[in-house]
């Protein structure tokens, strides 16, 4: 039998959430869609969402004294917090947000038992990646795509954890439940340079985490370098325009050196390696090698390569 398939685009938005994975807490965007599906490291229907919340896997709170990891940003210890939801009200909050996307609450998808069995048989964890997009014109529904990450922002004398998204046309959106701002890329570079956007702090700092609540972080256990986050943003812009990223350019220089290990090519590799954001360099190699061979060539060139 010949097999065919089609893809259907389902629009949605994000709401804040926290994954409790064995007592380790990870801040995430819970992707929610107009068909009632939600992604909290697994795509689930409304019934499955309630199970995830009631089991504590998806939670709107973190106990005082625990740490909160924010992907790509850092890890921070919680001194105190005022949380806005319990399990019941958090589920209601997400359900109501879906109703905003789908006011008639029609065509709500339910995962069948046969689908669940098929996923288990095929050992598939269904967790599709959401695509950020921006509506340029409502006529003909002209849209452009974007990419982004989490970062802290000081706005009107208050600190927020925000989503920062850069789009194909160079516009940058900063999103939080309290405000939404659209900037030109040059303006966002200034926000980085002026430390309006930030990744770390030297004293207990109060941060509003979108709808979830107000948290005071007492300590930074780890934080990405702010200048490297700017480099990452510029790399994202390069990628969504279809150009080569610093990661791709560095890989090319690496293979060029392996093919022709001259001092000139080693210096070229060093230059391109140091343009890659520090927290992205681990992705130059595979899961095991990471960027170790790059470091060997650049900084310890007399060492023999292990094969």
Secondary structure, 3 states (H helix, E strand, C coil): CCCCCCCCCCCEEEEEEEEEECCEEEEEEEEEECCCCEECCCEECHHHHHHHHHHCCEECCCCCCCEEEECCCEEEEEEEEEECCCHHHHHHHHHHHHHHHCCCCCCCCCCCHHHHHHHHHHCCCCCCCCCEEEEEECHHHEEEEEEEEEEEEEECCEEEEEEEEEECCCEEEEEECCEEEEEEHHHHHHHHHCCCEECCCCCCEEEEECCCEEEEEEEEEEECCHHHHHHHHHHHHHHHCCCCCHHHHHHHHHHHHHHCCCHHHHHHHHHHHCCCCHHHHHHCCCCCCCCHHHHHHHHCCCCCCCC
